[in-house]
Amino acid sequence: MSHLRRDLALLDRAAASLPRVRPIGPSGAATTVAHRIETLAIACIDGRFRDTTDHLLDRDARDIDTVFVPGASIGLTRAIEESAGLWDALRIAHDLHGVRHVRIYEHEDCGKFAELGADNSAAGHYRVATDAKRKIRQRYPDVTVSYTFLLLRSTGAVGAVP
């Protein structure tokens, strides 16, 4: 137990020696790490698309906040279990990290869309993403929103349609 107390005391001293940072968010909220992230990605949790999503994220932005949630943007357009957490993540990304761009990654054959009885076609996903974009812009007019639709091919390969 004395080792634990010693280690905790060392951590406390190290933390106390760190410089204080000023708030960076437009709300003036205190932050613990001074950094800016330009982009928030909202993507589905479906593992079949994870490699492609990760590749696109790496290609499109160096510093990026990422939220993986069932159904991606459908939680921004319908009052479902995931909605509050998704909007909260967007608020934090915007206010504390300075995010000014949201990238939405939808995909075909989405289980959450099927569960909700939503139109699971490419056109259905586009309509949901467009509605999500409108709602995001209502709350955060300084944020731009883009959309990518991921395709699952019969071979198991995944492709993206911007």
Phi, psi and chi 1 to 4 in degrees:
 res  aa     phi    psi   chi1   chi2   chi3   chi4
   1 MET       -  -32.2 -165.1   61.2  151.0      -
   2 SER   -66.2  -32.3   63.9      -      -      -
   3 HIS   -64.2  -41.0  -67.3  -69.3      -      -
   4 LEU   -63.2  -45.7  177.5   59.7      -      -
   5 ARG   -61.2  -42.3  -76.6 -167.7 -167.1  122.1
   6 ARG   -62.5  -44.9 -176.0 -162.1   63.6 -163.9
   7 ASP   -64.5  -40.2  -68.8  -14.3      -      -
   8 LEU   -65.3  -39.0  -71.1  173.8      -      -
   9 ALA   -64.2  -40.3      -      -      -      -
  10 LEU   -62.5  -42.8  -73.6  171.5      -      -
  11 LEU   -64.0  -41.1  -74.9  172.7      -      -
  12 ASP   -61.6  -43.9  -77.3  -18.0      -      -
  13 ARG   -64.8  -41.2  -78.7 -164.2  -60.4  -81.0
  14 ALA   -64.3  -42.7      -      -      -      -
  15 ALA   -64.7  -38.8      -      -      -      -
  16 ALA   -65.8  -26.1      -      -      -      -
  17 SER   -84.4   -9.9   69.7      -      -      -
  18 LEU   -70.2  144.0  -67.4  173.8      -      -
  19 PRO   -67.9  146.7   22.6  -29.9      -      -
  20 ARG   -75.1  145.0  -60.7  -73.7  177.9 -140.6
  21 VAL  -112.9  152.1  -64.8      -      -      -
  22 ARG   -87.4  154.3   61.7 -179.3  169.5   68.6
  23 PRO   -60.7  143.2  -19.9   30.0      -      -
  24 ILE  -115.3  -13.2   60.9  169.7      -      -
  25 GLY   -80.2  153.1      -      -      -      -
  26 PRO   -63.8  -23.2   16.4  -24.0      -      -
  27 SER   -78.0  -10.7   66.9      -      -      -
  28 GLY    78.1   10.8      -      -      -      -
  29 ALA   -66.4  144.4      -      -      -      -
  30 ALA   -67.7  142.2      -      -      -      -
  31 THR  -126.7  156.3   61.6      -      -      -
  32 THR   -98.5  -18.2   56.7      -      -      -
  33 VAL  -132.3  125.1  177.9      -      -      -
  34 ALA   -83.6  105.0      -      -      -      -
  35 HIS  -157.9  158.5   66.5  -74.4      -      -
  36 ARG  -122.6  136.6  -75.4 -145.5 -179.1  -90.5
  37 ILE  -121.9  124.2  -55.6  -67.7      -      -
  38 GLU   -79.6  -29.8  -72.3  -64.0  -43.9      -
  39 THR  -127.8  139.5  -57.6      -      -      -
  40 LEU  -113.3  127.1  169.8   68.5      -      -
  41 ALA  -102.3  135.4      -      -      -      -
  42 ILE  -118.4  117.0  -60.5  171.4      -      -
  43 ALA  -137.1  159.6      -      -      -      -
  44 CYS   -76.2  156.3 -170.9      -      -      -
  45 ILE   -79.4   -8.0   63.4  169.7      -      -
  46 ASP   -55.8  115.4 -168.2  -36.8      -      -
  47 GLY   -63.6  -21.5      -      -      -      -
  48 ARG   -63.1  -22.9  -62.9  174.4  -64.1  171.1
  49 PHE  -108.7    1.4  -60.9   90.1      -      -
  50 ARG   -63.9  -44.7 -171.1   60.1 -174.8  -95.2
  51 ASP   -60.8  -44.3  -72.8  -15.9      -      -
  52 THR   -66.6  -43.4  -59.1      -      -      -
  53 THR   -60.3  -46.5  -57.4      -      -      -
  54 ASP   -60.6  -41.1  -72.7  -13.4      -      -
  55 HIS   -61.0  -46.4  169.6   76.0      -      -
  56 LEU   -64.6  -39.0  -66.8  171.0      -      -
  57 LEU   -63.6  -44.6  -65.5  174.3      -      -
  58 ASP   -64.0  -37.0  -71.4  -17.0      -      -
  59 ARG   -72.9  -37.6 -178.0 -164.6   72.6 -171.8
  60 ASP   -89.6  -20.9  -65.0  -19.4      -      -
  61 ALA  -157.3  141.3      -      -      -      -
  62 ARG   -78.8  -51.6  -78.0 -165.7  -22.0 -152.9
  63 ASP  -109.0  122.6  -68.4  -35.3      -      -
  64 ILE  -147.2  134.8 -167.9  164.5      -      -
  65 ASP   -86.5  143.2  -77.0  -17.7      -      -
  66 THR  -133.8  134.9  -50.7      -      -      -
  67 VAL  -123.3  121.2  175.8      -      -      -
  68 PHE  -104.7  120.3  -71.4   95.8      -      -
  69 VAL  -144.6  142.4   59.9      -      -      -
  70 PRO   -55.1  128.7  -24.2   33.8      -      -
  71 GLY    82.9    1.8      -      -      -      -
  72 ALA    50.6 -113.1      -      -      -      -
  73 SER   -81.1   -5.3   66.9      -      -      -
  74 ILE   -62.2  -26.0 -159.4  164.6      -      -
  75 GLY   -68.4  -15.9      -      -      -      -
  76 LEU   -87.2  -13.9  -61.8  171.7      -      -
  77 THR  -111.7  -16.3   63.6      -      -      -
  78 ARG  -130.6  149.4  -67.3 -170.1 -178.5 -168.9
  79 ALA   -81.5   90.5      -      -      -      -
  80 ILE  -122.9  174.7   59.0  174.2      -      -
  81 GLU   -53.5  -37.0 -170.6  174.3  -25.5      -
  82 GLU   -81.2  -11.1  -65.2   82.8    6.4      -
  83 SER   -59.1  -50.7  -63.0      -      -      -
  84 ALA   -60.6  -43.6      -      -      -      -
  85 GLY   -65.4  -36.7      -      -      -      -
  86 LEU   -68.4  -45.6 -169.2   48.9      -      -
  87 TRP   -65.1  -36.2  -80.0  111.0      -      -
  88 ASP   -65.4  -41.4 -165.6   43.6      -      -
  89 ALA   -61.9  -40.9      -      -      -      -
  90 LEU   -64.7  -42.8 -178.8   54.7      -      -
  91 ARG   -60.6  -46.8  178.5 -170.6   58.2   77.1
  92 ILE   -64.4  -44.8  -70.2  168.1      -      -
  93 ALA   -59.8  -41.4      -      -      -      -
  94 HIS   -72.0  -53.4 -180.0  -91.1      -      -
  95 ASP   -75.2  -38.5  -67.5   -7.6      -      -
  96 LEU   -96.8  -33.4  -62.9 -177.4      -      -
  97 HIS  -102.2   -9.6  -63.3  170.0      -      -
  98 GLY    78.2   21.2      -      -      -      -
  99 VAL   -58.3  133.2  160.0      -      -      -
 100 ARG  -127.5    6.2  -65.9  -61.1  177.1  -96.9
 101 HIS  -143.6  135.5 -177.0   70.9      -      -
 102 VAL  -117.4  129.6  173.2      -      -      -
 103 ARG  -109.7  124.1  -66.3 -168.8   58.3   82.6
 104 ILE  -104.6  127.8  -63.1  170.9      -      -
 105 TYR  -115.7  105.6  -65.0   92.0      -      -
 106 GLU  -100.6  165.6  -60.9  -81.5  -20.2      -
 107 HIS  -148.3  156.6   68.5   85.3      -      -
 108 GLU   -73.1  160.9   69.4  179.0  -29.5      -
 109 ASP    60.1   44.6 -168.2   34.9      -      -
 110 CYS   -82.7  124.2  179.3      -      -      -
 111 GLY   -65.2  -36.1      -      -      -      -
 112 LYS   -67.8  -41.6 -172.4   65.0  173.6 -176.6
 113 PHE   -59.5  -45.4  -88.7   63.7      -      -
 114 ALA   -61.9  -44.1      -      -      -      -
 115 GLU   -59.4  -37.1  176.8 -175.6  -67.8      -
 116 LEU   -87.0   -4.4  -64.1  171.9      -      -
 117 GLY    72.7   21.6      -      -      -      -
 118 ALA   -80.9  158.4      -      -      -      -
 119 ASP   -66.8  113.5 -179.1   -5.2      -      -
 120 ASN   -93.4   10.4 -148.9   -5.9      -      -
 121 SER   -78.8  168.9   68.8      -      -      -
 122 ALA   -58.2  -40.7      -      -      -      -
 123 ALA   -64.8  -39.0      -      -      -      -
 124 GLY   -63.3  -43.3      -      -      -      -
 125 HIS   -64.2  -40.4  -78.6  -89.7      -      -
 126 TYR   -61.3  -42.9  179.8   77.5      -      -
 127 ARG   -62.5  -42.4  -77.8 -170.1  -66.2  -84.7
 128 VAL   -64.5  -45.2  167.7      -      -      -
 129 ALA   -63.4  -37.8      -      -      -      -
 130 THR   -66.3  -40.5  -59.9      -      -      -
 131 ASP   -65.3  -41.1 -169.0   27.6      -      -
 132 ALA   -61.1  -42.7      -      -      -      -
 133 LYS   -58.4  -46.2  175.6 -178.9  179.1  176.6
 134 ARG   -60.1  -43.8 -177.7 -176.3   56.4   76.9
 135 LYS   -69.1  -38.3  -69.5 -179.2  177.7 -166.9
 136 ILE   -61.9  -46.4  -69.0  168.2      -      -
 137 ARG   -66.9  -28.4  -59.7  -93.2  -55.4  136.0
 138 GLN   -64.4  -43.3  -78.1  175.7  -18.7      -
 139 ARG   -80.2  -35.0  -71.0 -170.7 -169.7 -162.4
 140 TYR  -132.6   81.2  -55.7  100.7      -      -
 141 PRO   -63.0  -18.4   -4.4    6.7      -      -
 142 ASP   -86.4    3.8   58.4  -29.2      -      -
 143 VAL  -104.3  134.1  170.4      -      -      -
 144 THR   -96.4  156.0   60.6      -      -      -
 145 VAL  -134.6  133.3 -179.1      -      -      -
 146 SER  -125.8  165.4   62.1      -      -      -
 147 TYR  -139.6  136.8  165.5   72.9      -      -
 148 THR  -131.5  135.3  -59.5      -      -      -
 149 PHE  -109.1  125.2 -174.3   69.6      -      -
 150 LEU   -97.5  134.5  -55.8  175.5      -      -
 151 LEU  -104.2  137.1  -58.7  170.1      -      -
 152 LEU  -103.1  115.8 -178.3   63.2      -      -
 153 ARG   -89.9  161.2  -57.2  178.0 -159.9  -86.7
 154 SER   -61.4  -21.3   59.8      -      -      -
 155 THR   -80.7   -8.4   60.7      -      -      -
 156 GLY    94.3  -10.0      -      -      -      -
 157 ALA   -73.2  156.6      -      -      -      -
 158 VAL  -122.2  138.0  177.3      -      -      -
 159 GLY  -128.8  165.0      -      -      -      -
 160 ALA  -121.7  141.9      -      -      -      -
 161 VAL  -117.6  111.1  179.1      -      -      -
 162 PRO   -67.8      -   15.1  -18.4      -      -
